[in-house]
Amino acid sequence: MRTFDLIVIGAGIGGGSLVYNLLRQGFTGSILVLDRGGNIASGASAYSAGGFRNLWTTAINQRLCSRSIQILGRFKEEMGVAIGFQQTGYLFTYYEAAWKQMPKVAEVWRANGVNFDLQTPAEVEARIPGLRCSLAEVDPEVREYLGLEDIKGGVFGRDCGSFDPSQAAVAYFERAMNDFSARPVLKLNTEVEAVTFDAAGRATGVQLRCAGAEETVRAGIVAICTGPWTNELLDCSGCPQEDRMPIAAQKRMLFITDFPDQDPRWQTIPLTIIDHGIHFKYESGSLMIGKARQEGPHNLDTTFEPDYYVDEVNLVMQERMPATATCKLKRGWAHLYDTNIADHNAILGWHGNHPNLLLQVGYSGHGAMESPAVGECLAELILTGRYQTVDCAPLRWSRFREGDLVRETIVI
Ligand SMILES: Cc1cc2nc3c(=O)[nH]c(=O)nc-3n(C[C@H](O)[C@H](O)[C@H](O)COP(=O)(O)OP(=O)(O)OC[C@H]3O[C@@H](n4cnc5c(N)ncnc54)[C@H](O)[C@@H]3O)c2cc1C
């Protein structure tokens, strides 16, 4: 039977960052990376909008994302791979009630060194072609039906922007396999059917299925970076209910449209969040638009629904930005968030019931931007027994049992 010091399940940006950072920090053990997909980043990492921001309500997300932004900004130079890093900012817009809370939120951001500018409605309008903050010209019945209000102000996050998470994942694995003598083994098209445990609860390895054949591989540490499929894997591993994570798979869709007009400013707009969480950004000559469906079912369905764009997104968007009524849907896709339904934050570090089972799951839609920093921190945990760059202890598995949730409210 083969044995590895570490088995990583999941070859997305999370798994990639963990493996690369471990090797960079001096790990010399043997590593096996497993993914059932046919290529690196075949899960959510390939379908992400790739937005990054340090505008969060929780200090841990501010810290992790500020660190990730530093890493992403130097990625091309240090990893030799262009990942489409663009620091064009994030622009959040606010109705009256939320805008009144802004001084309190802004105080925390200032204290944590987050770079941002408060924006008047006129400044918001100046950043986005055709956007109108006041809806005085819209039929009051339409406003009420769609639940729209005037925008009273905005926040522009200067450090924020977007990148390509699948390129980053590929770069992490390529560098991990080419730059270190402890070359990891990457096995794609390989399903992990179960994590195996001994009687004391220590993970002993994994049971695999590859091309129809079953195999058991032993490991010193098993790292789970399996996104929305995590509970499925734990169930198949015979783990009891108390081992499971409060994670639900939630479908998210992104829509690619043409521009409303020929205004060249579309190419440099910030990632902008308007009514009911509708967000849009520039994406290779098109607009990329999304909107979370809050009430959506929790399952693994990834059927793309173009009607959702027409009925739920564009209908609202065209009141705020009339020219978008003509934006044609070119294509789009659906994939899954691994939403932590308890507090909308990742679950990181050792599993409390299984001392050598490492978790990097439950990212709730912000894993692309946090993985670069998290990989660094989890590598520190494995190698030295403690976090150094950013203390990720607030995101430990046991917080749910301890009633010590880290509730994030700015989720889109
Ligand atoms: C539409 C959409 C938009 C998003 N936008 C953003 C954004 O703007 N910014 C941001 O930061 N994040 C965003 N996200 C979230 C982000 O993409 C994820 O948090 C991130 O990619 C998670 O990376 P990961 O490596 O943990 O998971 P994944 O990339 O999902 O990788 C998990 C891997 O595990 C493998 N796997 C699972 N179970 C098994 C098994 N039993 N055996 C073998 N392999 C297995 C899967 O095949 C998969 O490749 C978005 C997500 C979606 C769906």
The ligand as a Gaussian input file, in Angstrom:
#p B3LYP/6-31G(d) Opt

LIG

0 1
 C      -20.246000      31.917000      -9.718000
 C      -19.187000      32.067000      -8.660000
 C      -18.586000      33.297000      -8.470000
 C      -17.595000      33.446000      -7.497000
 N      -16.998000      34.662000      -7.355000
 C      -16.009000      34.815000      -6.440000
 C      -15.322000      36.044000      -6.315000
 O      -15.613000      37.016000      -7.008000
 N      -14.316000      36.115000      -5.404000
 C      -13.967000      35.054000      -4.614000
 O      -13.054000      35.183000      -3.800000
 N      -14.602000      33.873000      -4.709000
 C      -15.609000      33.726000      -5.599000
 N      -16.253000      32.535000      -5.710000
 C      -15.897000      31.463000      -4.785000
 C      -14.604000      30.807000      -5.185000
 O      -14.651000      30.420000      -6.542000
 C      -14.358000      29.584000      -4.295000
 O      -14.478000      29.959000      -2.932000
 C      -12.974000      29.031000      -4.514000
 O      -12.768000      28.738000      -5.876000
 C      -12.803000      27.794000      -3.678000
 O      -11.649000      27.106000      -4.078000
 P      -11.424000      25.633000      -3.567000
 O      -10.126000      25.200000      -4.102000
 O      -11.681000      25.591000      -2.105000
 O      -12.658000      24.809000      -4.212000
 P      -12.903000      24.282000      -5.686000
 O      -12.276000      25.118000      -6.713000
 O      -14.381000      24.046000      -5.799000
 O      -12.144000      22.892000      -5.676000
 C      -12.637000      21.785000      -4.977000
 C      -12.164000      20.557000      -5.731000
 O      -12.429000      19.403000      -4.953000
 C      -12.685000      18.348000      -5.847000
 N      -13.399000      17.301000      -5.120000
 C      -14.482000      17.453000      -4.326000
 N      -14.824000      16.275000      -3.792000
 C      -13.922000      15.361000      -4.246000
 C      -13.752000      13.962000      -4.049000
 N      -14.567000      13.263000      -3.266000
 N      -12.733000      13.332000      -4.682000
 C      -11.888000      14.038000      -5.495000
 N      -12.011000      15.361000      -5.713000
 C      -13.010000      15.997000      -5.094000
 C      -13.517000      18.986000      -6.932000
 O      -13.469000      18.246000      -8.138000
 C      -12.875000      20.371000      -7.060000
 O      -11.942000      20.433000      -8.118000
 C      -17.229000      32.349000      -6.679000
 C      -17.835000      31.104000      -6.884000
 C      -18.800000      30.954000      -7.857000
 C      -19.438000      29.604000      -8.057000

